């Protein structure tokens, strides 16, 4: 049975056969990851809403509004996350390279200074905090490391940027460093004009692809809506294609994947040094002249990078990084069997319960403040019903009439007890408390503080 092509792909592929293979492969990865990714994004967006204080479901709020009941929010999640972020801020470490021997010290010191320069020029402390914050809230934080040639088009500049977690898609894997991950894609939207500006070499192919897409959309909607305008004078203003492209956006898919390639290496059996072969003839001559040298062929991984828009391959190259790692670096708070999740995920139910309990307690207080009256005079009953809740109200009763206030029941003790337990529940579930900050009392030793911080 022939393999089904991804639904996003147009009928016409632009480019040679190798470009078409890359486009088909990347679009298939995107399509296969769609169900799991959309489910995770839905949870992620709710996690951030809970942090921001938007914690009521719309149907619950509508129900309470219809009943005239309050929908209170006492955000206990935000202080927990802010505390975790504060702990990371207080205890963050500087990156330093240490050589294995004394001879490596000059090189390691130079590398440490280089890393510090790159981190300082990218305000890495701030970005590291944002990276950590995303992870503890929704389970995933991402940082991109890439070379920018906008200003220095010869040497380039290393850019470190945080990435919106919902832009990244990965296959199901277990390793936190993505060492068992075959591919990773990032989906980001740009205006058509911006895409043509960033990739001018592909401008003609992009315009062709956009025109195909517009024609297909017009054919699809025209059959449904065309009859409505039949017989009407056109009021549309002629707009150029360039003006239309400014308002239209398209997905640009950045893909990175591993491929294995057979490469040759020169191995010095005496020193153990290994160097890749760049010139086969020169390497063969060196092996024949220098004892202890031999050529070894080995299959090694390569990281390929590509960007596509619709059915156009914008660029494709092999990663310039020597370690052949993905340029997108993840932080996973918790790796679940079904989904990655952060601290907020397990706090949402206790937070909902606390909000509903507080709202119910306020409703009980509001309704019990004027529980009612027992009277035997209809005229007095009408006065009490209409104005008894007004401050300073004075009722006039007839001689011999009887009236008595209905005493409201006391607030249930269970509600108060659950409120006390709820505060401890949030700390117990999150595992975050003030001890992690190393706060000390006057009588505590430094050893005791360190022990409390380690125990959490």
N, C-alpha and C positions, 0 to 999 in steps of 0.2 A: 504494500500500500504506500502510495506516495505521501511524503511528509507534508502536512498542511502548512502553508506560509502564514506568517503573522498577519493579523487583521489590519494592523496599522499601515502595512506596506501598500503603496500604490501599485497599479498594474504595470507601470513603467519604471524600470530601474535605470538610474543615470550613472554611467561609469563603466569601467571594464569589469571583467569577470571576478577579479580578486576583490574589487570594491563592492560588488554585489554580494559576494560571500560574507564580507564583514558586516554589511548592512543587515542581511538576513539573520546572521548570528546574533547581533546586538538586539535587534527588534524581538527576536524570539526570547532572549533572556528577559527583556522588559515585560513581554506578555506573560511569560511563565511566572514571574515574580509578582504580578499584579494582585491576585487575590490576597496573598499573605501580607503584602506591603500595605494595601488599603486598609486591611483589618488592624494592622499595627498603627498606622497613621491615625485612625479613628480613636484608638486608646491614647495615643500620644497627645492629640489635641485636647482630649478630656483631662489628661494629667496636667497640662499647662493651665487649663481653665480652673481646675481645683486650686492650683497654686495662686492664681490671680483672684480667687474668691468667687468665681462663678460656679457654684456648687449644687444648684437645684436643677432637676430635670424640668423641662418646660411643661410637661403634663402635670407634674406635682404642683408647680406654681399656679397653673390655671385652676386646678382643683381647690387649692387653698384660697385663691382670690375669690372664687365663686362662693365659698363658704364664709368669706369675711374673716379669714384667719391670717395671721402674720407668717411670712416665710423668712425667718432670721438666718443669718450666716455669721458664725463665729469661726473665723479661719484659723484653725490650729495647725494646718499643714505648712503654711508659709513660714512661721517661726522655726519649724523643724528643718526645713530646707535651707533657710538663711543661716541656721546654726551650723549645718554641715558645710555650707559654702564658706562660712567664717573659719571653720576648722581648717579647711583646705588652704585658705588664704594665709592663716597664721603658720602653717606647717609646710608650706611649699618649699621645695629644695632647688638649689641651683644645679645645673648640669655641668659636670666636670669629667674630663678624660684623664685616666690614670694609666701610665705605661706599665708593662709587665716587668721591665728591667730599668736600671738607671739610664741606660743608653736611650730609652724611649722617652725620657723626661722632656727634652726640648720639643719633640714632635707633639707629645700629649699636651704640653702647655700651650703650644701654638693652636692646637685644635680646640682647646678649652676657650681661648680668647676668641677664636673664630665663631664658635657656638654662641658665646656671650654677645658678640657683635650682632649676629643674626637675630638673636632673641630681643636685644634692646631695640634694634631698628624696626622690629615688628610688634613692639609692645606686648611681648609674649606673656607677661604676667597677667595682663587683662584677658588675653585670648585664652590662656590656660584656665582662668576662672570661669569664663563663659563655656568652655569645653566641658569642664567638670559639672557646671550647673545643669547643662542639657542632659548629661548622663544621669545625675541623681534624680532629676524630675521625671524623665521619660524612659530612661534605660540606655540611651545611646547618645554619645557626644562625638563630633567629628571635627578634625582639623585637616586642612589641605596644605601640602607643601609643594610649591611649584616655582618655576623660574619665570620671571617677568622681564621682557626685553623692550618694554615701552620706552623707558628713559635711557638705560644703558643697553643699546642693541648689539653690543659686541660681547660683553661679559655677562650681562643679565643681572638680575637681583632676585634673591631668594625671598619669596613671599609666604608667610604663614597666616592663614585665615580660618576662622571658624565657619562651619558649614551647617546649614539648616538640616536637622536629622531627617526630615521627611523627603529631602531631595535624594537621599542615598538608598540604593537597593542592593542587597547581597543575597546569595543563595543560603540555604540552611547549612550552617557550619557550627563547629563547637569551639575552635581555638580563638582566644581573645585577640591574638595578633594577626588573624586572618591567614595564617600559614597554610590552612587547609581550604582556603577559599579560592576557587578557580577564576572568578570574575567579580567585578564590582562596577556598578553603573551609577551615574549621577544625572538626574533629569532636572533641567532648569529652563525657564521660559525667558525668551528675549523677543523684542519686536523684530519684525522682518527687516526693517531698515538697519537695526543694530547688527543683525546676523550678517547681512551683506557687507556692512562696514568692517566687521571683525575678520571675515574671511573673503576678501575681495577676489581671490583667485577662483572661488566657486560661485561668483555672482551670477553668471549666465545660467549655470545649472540650477541655482536656487530660484531664479525668476521663472525658469521653465517648470520647476516642481510646484511653485506657488500657483502658477497659472493653471496647472492640472488640478490642484486641490480646489481652487476657486470655481473652476468649470464644473467639477464634480458636485460641489456643494450647491451651485446654482441650478444644476440639472435636477438635483434631489429635491430642493425646496421650491423650484419653479413650478413643478407639476402640481404641487399642493396649494401654492399661494398665487400662482399666476392669474387664475380666473378672477380674483378679487379686483385686480387692476384693469380688467378687460374693458375697453371703451373709455378709460379715463385719460385725460391729458397728463403727460409726464411732468412732474415738478422737480425731478432730480437735477442736481447741478453736476456738470461734468467734472470728475475728480481724477487726477492722474493716478497711475499705479503706485508711484512713489509715495503720494500722500496717503493712499489707502494702507500701504505697508507700515506706516508709522503707528497706526492704531491696532494692527493685527499682530498677535504674538504666536510664536511657534516653540515647540519643545526642541531643545538641543540636548542630545544624549551624549554624555561623556562616558566612555567605556574603557576599562582596563582589564586585561585578562592575561593569563599565563599560557605560554606555548613553549614546548621543549624543542631545542635545536641542537643538532650534533656539531660540536666545535672541537678544534684541535688545540692542544696545550703542549708547551715545552716544559718537561719536568727535569729538574736537576736532582738526580738520585743521591748526590753527595750532600747537598745543602737542604734539599726539600723544597726549594723555591719552585713556584709554578707560575708561568706566564702564558697568556693567550697568544695564539699564533695569528699574526696579521699578514704575514707573507710566507706562503707555503714553501717557495723555493729557498728563501733565505733560512727558514727554519731547518729544512732538510740539510742544507750545507753546514749549518752550525752543529747539527747532531753528528755529522760525519767528521768534523774537525775537533770537537771538544768531547773528551771522554766523560761519561756519566750523564750525558744528555739523551733524552729520548722523547719522542712525540707520542702523546696519548690522546685518543679521541673519546669524548664524553658527551652525553646528552645533558644539557643544562637548561634551566628555565629562563625564559625571557618575558619581561613585562611589556605587552603591547598596549599602546594608547591610541584611541580614536575618538573623533567627535562626528556625529551625524545629525542631520536635520531632515526629517521626512525620509526621502529616498536618495539623499545626497551625502556622500562621504566628504566631510569638510577637511579632515586631516587624519593622518595615520603615521605613527612612528614608534620606534622602540624606546622604552624608558631610558633616560640618560643616567639614572642612578645606578651606581656600581652594585649595590646590594640587591638590586632587582626586587624591591618591595613596592607595594602600592603607594601612590603619593597621597592617598587618603588614610589618615591615621584614626582608629576608633578608640573610644573609651566605653566599655560596657559595665554598667553598674551591676546588673544581675542577668545571667544568661539562663532564661527559662527553657523548658522543653518545647513549649509552644511559641513563646514570644520573649523578647528581651524587655525588661521592665526596670523601673527605678523605684525610689523610696515611696513616691506618691501612690503607686498602684495599690499597695496593701493598706494605705491609710484612707482610701476613699470611702469604704464602708463605715469605719468608725466616725469619719467626719460627717457623713450623711446622717448617721444615727444621732450624733450630737446636735446637728442643726434641727432635726425633726423634734428631738426631745426638748430643746430650748423653746422652739416655736410652740409646742404643745403646752409647756409650763406657762408661757406668757398667755396663751389662750385660756388656760384654767384661771389664772389670776384675773384677767380681764372680765371673764364671765362670772366669777365668784364675788367680785366687788359689789355687785348689785344682784344678789341671789333672788330677791323677791320679797313680797309681803303677804301676810295673812290678815285680811280685813273682812268686816261684815257690813260695810257701807259702800255701795256702788259709787257714789260721788267721790268719796275719799280714795277708792281704788283707782278711779280715773285720774285723779291728781297725782297719785304715786306713780302710776304707769307712765305718765307723760313727763313728770319733772323731778322724780326722786333722785336722779343721777346728777342734777344741777347743783353746784356748790351754793350753800346758803338757802336751799329750798325750805319753805315753811308751809306745812299742810294744816288745814283747818278741819277739825273733826267735830262731828255732832256729839252732844252729850249722850253718854252711854254706848257710843260706838267702840268697837274693839279693833285694834290693829297691832301687829307683831312682825318684826323683821325675821325673815328666814335666814338662819345662820349658815354660811357656806361651809362645806366640808374642808378640812385642812389639806394642804398640799401633801400628796402621797409621799411617804418617807422613801419609797423605792426610787422615785424620780430624783430626789436629792442624792441618794446613795449612788445611783448610776452616773450622776454628774461628776462626783468625786472619782469614781472608777475610770471614767472616760479619759480624764487628764492623764492618768497613769498608763492607760491602754495605748495612747498615742506614742508615749516614750518607749513603752515596751516593744511595740510593733516595729517602730522605726530603728530602735537601737541607738538613738542619738540622745545624749544628755550633756549637761554642762560640765561633767567630769572630763569630757574629751578636750575641752579647752584648757585644761590644766589650772582651773581656778583653785586657789588655795585658801585655807583658813590659817589663822595666825599660829595655831599649834601644830600644823602639819609640816612634816619634813619633805625635802625634795624627793626622796625615795618613794614616800607614800603617794605623792602627786604623780610621779611617773608610773607607778603601779596602777593607779586609778585610770590614767589615760590609756594604758594598755588594755585594761579590762573593759573600758568603755562604760 
